[in-house]
Amino acid sequence: MHGHFHHGKQQHWPQADSVEDFHRNLAAVRRRIAAACARAGRDPASVRLLPVSKTVPEERIRLAYAAGCRELGENKVQEAGRKWEAMADLADLRWSVIGHLQTNKARLVARFAAEFQALDSLRVAEALDRRLQAEGRALDVFIQVNTSGEASKFGLAPQDAQAFLAHLPAFPALRVRGLMTLAVFSADIARVRACFVLLRELRERLRQEAPTGIALEELSMGMSGDYEVAIEEGATVVRVGQAIFGARATPDSFYWPPPSSPTDKEEP
Ligand SMILES: *Cc1c(COP(=O)(O)O)cnc(C)c1O
């Protein structure tokens, strides 16, 4: 894995087009998870693999389901909602929204999502809580922290996380599970690792003063290019797309706009 990083083209991520392909790719990722856990002296059962299916069409998602996937991460809420409706027959499939949310889409998330990993504003927390209460549902949430300092990344500044956390007990339908981050996009593993270390150390500090009922058990960090480093630094959830489904044609800039473009743009 050394030298591999996010920009998919120099990676070997074979497309999965059959149930066997998914078995192979999932097994390869699980082997790497186990090896990273062994290096870090961790139990592989302490790491949850969240397959990320953004841009992947329904037919191939059904193959992944047949290969055993029972939860999926999606970056864009509307894409996730469409897929949830189309695959309502897969009743035990759990949907996790892992991308930035606008308040006007909180209602949709409240309808179908089991988890939301990109909470970074009280307006969104308030909107979600209100919609969830109306639906009689609760939602697992992760607070997204910007650990790279890049303007293109969503998430709270690390120094703002504690004050943010103090407000969350006001939203009883939100079950705060932990923190989430995206590392810097770099081939320099030391810089990537520093982002993961920052999130872990922040979690340790926040835990001491977290309001009662907020446990912050989870650290969601690591993607196809860097999940092994993330596990070495304490990840309990890794969000892996391309290494399971195959390299994605959509450029990452679609999900993480460059600093020069508006950061809150609508889905096409
Ligand atoms: C797409 C995405 C991932 C997974 O990225 P891969 O390179 O496909 O593994 C992880 N987290 C977020 C927030 C994403 O949008």
The ligand as a MOL file (V3000), in Angstrom:
LIG
                    3D

  0  0  0     0  0            999 V3000
M  V30 BEGIN CTAB
M  V30 COUNTS 15 15 0 0 0
M  V30 BEGIN ATOM
M  V30 1 C -16.3540 8.6980 -1.3220 0
M  V30 2 C -16.1160 8.8410 0.1320 0
M  V30 3 C -15.3490 7.9010 0.8190 0
M  V30 4 C -14.7380 6.6780 0.1710 0
M  V30 5 O -13.7630 7.0470 -0.7580 0
M  V30 6 P -13.0560 5.8880 -1.6260 0
M  V30 7 O -11.9000 6.5580 -2.2410 0
M  V30 8 O -14.0830 5.4710 -2.6290 0
M  V30 9 O -12.7230 4.8050 -0.7060 0
M  V30 10 C -15.1570 8.0920 2.1910 0
M  V30 11 N -15.6890 9.1500 2.8230 0
M  V30 12 C -16.4320 10.0720 2.1860 0
M  V30 13 C -16.9960 11.2100 2.9620 0
M  V30 14 C -16.6870 9.9430 0.8280 0
M  V30 15 O -17.4420 10.8530 0.2000 0
M  V30 END ATOM
M  V30 BEGIN BOND
M  V30 1 1 1 2
M  V30 2 1 2 3
M  V30 3 2 2 14
M  V30 4 1 3 4
M  V30 5 2 3 10
M  V30 6 1 4 5
M  V30 7 1 5 6
M  V30 8 2 6 7
M  V30 9 1 6 8
M  V30 10 1 6 9
M  V30 11 1 10 11
M  V30 12 2 11 12
M  V30 13 1 12 13
M  V30 14 1 12 14
M  V30 15 1 14 15
M  V30 END BOND
M  V30 END CTAB
M  END
